[in-house]
Amino acid sequence: MGAPATDEKIICENRRAKFDYAFDDTLEAGIVLTGSEVKALRAGEASLSDAYAYPEKGELILHNAHIGAYKPATTFSHLPIRPRKLLLHRAEIDRWAAKVRERSYSIVPLMLY
């Protein structure tokens, strides 16, 4: 994932991953969120410290990404850690799934913005 444009705010970074892993390739993906998750991200309530993505059933799923609770949304809140679908083109999903299967790569998120 490259750096975001100047008008976009970086919500969180996974700085530890830059020291623990060697990166061969990067990609930029969207993420499926609920309303309270969007509000929590705007408030900066996120952590990618143990997060990873894994291909499942033809989709790329983000696991262990922590998006904290949004306090005003107590009745319709979300689970802080849950699997979240990443939005990519089919060719990209297939390419990354092949890398994970054949070369035992890990897909690690570097930042949310």
C-alpha positions in Angstrom: 0.0 0.0 0.0 1.5 3.3 -1.0 1.1 6.5 0.9 -2.3 8.1 0.7 -3.0 11.3 -1.1 -2.4 14.5 0.9 -6.0 15.1 1.7 -6.6 11.6 3.3 -6.0 11.0 7.0 -4.0 8.0 8.1 -6.1 6.3 10.8 -3.5 3.7 11.9 -0.2 2.1 10.8 1.3 -1.3 11.4 4.8 -0.1 12.1 5.9 -3.4 13.6 5.2 -5.3 10.4 7.7 -3.2 8.5 10.4 -4.6 10.8 9.1 -8.2 11.0 8.5 -8.8 7.3 10.1 -8.3 3.9 7.6 -7.0 1.4 7.6 -8.2 -2.2 4.4 -6.5 -3.3 1.7 -4.1 -2.0 -1.9 -3.5 -2.9 -4.7 -1.1 -1.9 -8.1 -2.5 -1.0 -11.4 -1.4 0.3 -13.0 -2.9 3.3 -16.7 -3.7 4.1 -17.7 -1.9 7.3 -20.8 -1.3 9.4 -22.0 2.2 10.3 -20.6 2.2 13.8 -17.2 0.9 12.5 -17.0 3.9 10.1 -17.6 6.3 12.9 -15.1 4.6 15.2 -12.4 4.8 12.4 -13.1 8.5 12.0 -12.5 8.8 15.7 -9.2 6.9 15.3 -10.2 3.8 17.2 -8.2 1.1 15.3 -5.3 -1.2 15.6 -3.6 -3.5 13.0 -1.0 -5.0 15.3 -2.0 -8.6 14.9 -4.1 -8.3 11.7 -3.6 -10.4 8.6 -5.7 -11.3 5.4 -6.4 -14.8 4.2 -8.3 -16.0 1.2 -11.5 -17.9 2.0 -14.2 -19.1 -0.4 -13.0 -16.9 -3.3 -12.7 -13.7 -1.1 -9.9 -12.1 0.8 -10.9 -11.7 4.5 -9.1 -9.4 7.0 -8.7 -11.1 10.4 -7.8 -9.7 13.9 -8.1 -6.0 12.9 -9.3 -4.2 16.0 -11.8 -1.4 15.4 -12.8 0.0 18.8 -16.4 0.7 19.9 -18.1 3.9 19.0 -19.5 5.1 22.3 -22.8 6.8 21.1 -23.7 3.6 19.1 -24.2 1.4 22.2 -27.4 -0.3 21.1 -26.3 -1.1 17.5 -22.6 -1.4 18.1 -20.2 -3.9 16.3 -17.7 -6.5 17.5 -14.3 -4.9 17.8 -12.5 -8.0 16.3 -14.4 -9.8 13.5 -13.6 -11.0 10.0 -14.0 -8.2 7.5 -14.2 -8.7 3.7 -11.7 -6.8 1.6 -12.9 -5.3 -1.7 -10.7 -6.2 -4.7 -11.1 -7.2 -8.3 -11.4 -10.9 -9.0 -8.0 -11.1 -10.7 -6.3 -9.5 -7.7 -8.0 -11.9 -5.3 -6.9 -14.9 -7.4 -3.3 -13.6 -7.7 -3.0 -13.1 -4.0 -4.7 -16.4 -3.1 -2.2 -18.2 -5.4 0.7 -16.5 -3.6 -0.6 -17.6 -0.2 -1.2 -21.2 -1.4 1.9 -21.8 -3.5 4.6 -19.7 -1.9 3.1 -19.6 1.7 3.1 -15.8 1.7 1.4 -13.8 4.5 -0.8 -10.8 3.7 -0.3 -8.2 6.3 -2.1 -4.8 6.4 0.3 -1.8 6.7 -2.2 1.1 7.2 -5.7 2.3 7.3 -6.6 5.7 5.8 
